[in-house]
Amino acid sequence: MRVYLIGVGMGNPATLTLEAKAAIEESQVLIGAPRLLEPYQGRDCRALIAADDVAQAITGVNEGPVGVLLSGDVGFYSGAKKLRERLDGYEVRALPGISSLSYFCAQLGVSWQDVHIVSAHGRTHNALGEITSHSRTFLLTGGATLAQDICKSLKDHGLGALTVSVGERLSYPEQRICTGTAAELAEQTFESLAVMLVENPNPVVRTSTAPGIPDSAFQRGKAPMTKEEVRTLVLSKLRPQAHHVVWDVGAGTGSVSIECALACPAGWVYAVEKEEPALELLEENRQRFGVCNLTAVPGRAPEALKALPAPDRVFLGGTAGTMEASLTAALEKNPALRVVATAVTLETLAESVRVFEAKGLQDVDIVQIAVTRTRQVGPYHMMDANNPVWIISGEGRA
């Protein structure tokens, strides 16, 4: 039996392709969200959304074809992907439709080939980090993430002047498109299913493809800071990915936190620090680099770690004798995390190795880095050696 997966655009029949219209007319049964079935009352319509429910309904149809109506385009954040996996044995044909992205940008009179696409509909996502790291961002909203919430978050993080366009009920007679600053639109209310286009003329991006921001770029003060060469190797051992949640325990001035925030635009970094002067420097550096996906967490580990979300990566740079308790707290939240620690004394090195082994971390790696810089003395260049640093890394068990 033939099953059509039909992209119906925004839902208004006027946006259907001729191929999609013909498939709907041919189908003996139509399945989809109630909103999409509204134009076809009087037909055999079955209001279902979940892939398992739709697949189960199809097995009960004796005579086809069956048309499954899917909003937008079947290849753009569509339920077609999950449904196709459940339709072995059927002749499945997917018919593309007009996506909300292309329709919305056409309504605004702008191109979309350079737009960064984010779905914040029904999923946990750091929309703020995506917006701050891209010049133009398109977002699908819905569920727990509404357009006005994103605008409020932008306003709260000093980005209220960004230009935002919000569209709802696209293609219908009651279509509504609003354009203004994030601060202005934060005061409005939008429907759950809405789309956004955010313009950011000054996105925060890495100036280099590799870590290793010069030490001189940071506000220093008297708080400890992981130096440039050591920091580069720490980031290499951490292996952060764009969506990761990172804990920096004993963050000091926040040099590692800043590097991780730039490396994880779709994730979030939590910088845990107990000293007030260091927290002030950390905030100065956060503002200096313009990163919004970094939260300073005042307090001592492990107590300060209890309320944090599960980490993907943990850097233990200054645990002040609480390394084992801090690592235990992290592993309880995510047994499969990756962790990196640094040590400048033999005692801390020995404690790190003991704790890593006691917690059963895998692929434990120990590296020593000794950096010697030069300084000019008259016509000569003298060697100026820094203390050697041990870098210990390992992974938990999934």
PyMOL commands that set and color helices and strands:
alter all, ss='L'
color gray80, all
select helices_A, chain A and resi 13-15+18-26+34-40+51-59+80-85+100-108+127-132+147-156+182-185+215-217+228-238+255-263+276-289+303-305+323-333+346-358
alter helices_A, ss='H'
color red, helices_A
select strands_A, chain A and resi 2-7+29-32+45-47+66-70+91-95+116-119+136-140+163-168+176-181+194-199+245-249+268-273+294-298+313-316+338-343+362-369+372-377+380-385+389-395
alter strands_A, ss='S'
color yellow, strands_A
deselect
rebuild
show_as cartoon
